[in-house]
C-alpha cells in the first residue's frame, strides 16, 4: 500500500484536472536515443498551464 495520503492527494489532483506525473521530472523513456526533448518540454508546459488555469477556476470564489 502506498503512503496514507497518496489516495487523497491523487484524488485532489484528478479533481483539479492535473496531468498524471506532472510533478515528476525524470522518466526512463527520456534516456532513449532520439528522445524529442523539445516536444516533451512543450507538452509539459501545456499541461502545467492547463492545470494552473483549471486550479484557478475551481478554487476561485464564486460570485
RARANOR-V268102 format. One record per residue. N is the residue number from 1. RES is the residue in three letters. PSI is psi in whole degrees, 0 to 359 (999 if undefined). OMEGA is omega in degrees with one decimal (none if undefined). D_FIRST is the distance of its C-alpha to the first C-alpha in Angstrom with 2 decimals. Layout:
# RARANOR-V268102
((N:RES:PSI:OMEGA:D_FIRST) (N:RES:PSI:OMEGA:D_FIRST))
This chain:
# RARANOR-V268102
((1:UNK:145:178.0:0.00) (2:UNK:179:178.0:3.76) (3:UNK:160:-173.1:6.66) (4:UNK:334:-178.5:8.28) (5:UNK:355:-173.6:10.81) (6:UNK:313:-177.3:9.33) (7:UNK:317:179.5:9.99) (8:UNK:319:179.5:13.27) (9:UNK:315:178.3:14.30) (10:UNK:320:178.8:13.87) (11:UNK:318:178.9:15.80) (12:UNK:319:179.1:18.43) (13:UNK:321:177.5:18.91) (14:UNK:317:179.8:19.41) (15:UNK:329:179.3:21.81) (16:UNK:7:179.0:23.71) (17:UNK:41:177.4:24.00) (18:UNK:140:177.7:22.60) (19:UNK:140:178.8:22.30) (20:UNK:137:177.2:18.84) (21:UNK:11:-177.4:18.52) (22:UNK:335:-179.6:21.67) (23:UNK:351:-179.7:20.52) (24:UNK:152:-177.3:20.02) (25:UNK:354:-172.6:23.21) (26:UNK:119:176.8:22.72) (27:UNK:149:-178.7:22.08) (28:UNK:323:-177.9:23.25) (29:UNK:344:-179.7:25.73) (30:UNK:345:-177.4:27.58) (31:UNK:5:177.4:29.06) (32:UNK:135:179.3:30.65) (33:UNK:132:179.8:34.43) (34:UNK:8:179.1:35.89) (35:UNK:126:-177.2:32.83) (36:UNK:83:-176.3:34.38) (37:UNK:315:-178.2:33.38) (38:UNK:317:178.2:35.68) (39:UNK:314:-179.6:34.36) (40:UNK:314:180.0:30.72) (41:UNK:324:176.4:31.65) (42:UNK:318:177.8:33.61) (43:UNK:318:178.2:30.75) (44:UNK:319:179.5:28.45) (45:UNK:316:179.3:31.31) (46:UNK:317:179.3:31.82) (47:UNK:319:178.3:28.17) (48:UNK:315:179.3:28.22) (49:UNK:318:178.5:31.54) (50:UNK:318:179.6:30.40) (51:UNK:318:179.3:27.29) (52:UNK:318:178.9:29.57) (53:UNK:312:179.1:32.08) (54:UNK:320:-179.5:29.64) (55:UNK:314:179.7:28.16) (56:UNK:319:-179.1:31.73) (57:UNK:317:-176.0:32.74) (58:UNK:334:-176.7:29.89) (59:UNK:353:-179.4:30.05) (60:UNK:148:-179.8:33.84) (61:UNK:141:177.9:35.80) (62:UNK:134:179.5:37.38) (63:UNK:999:none:41.17))
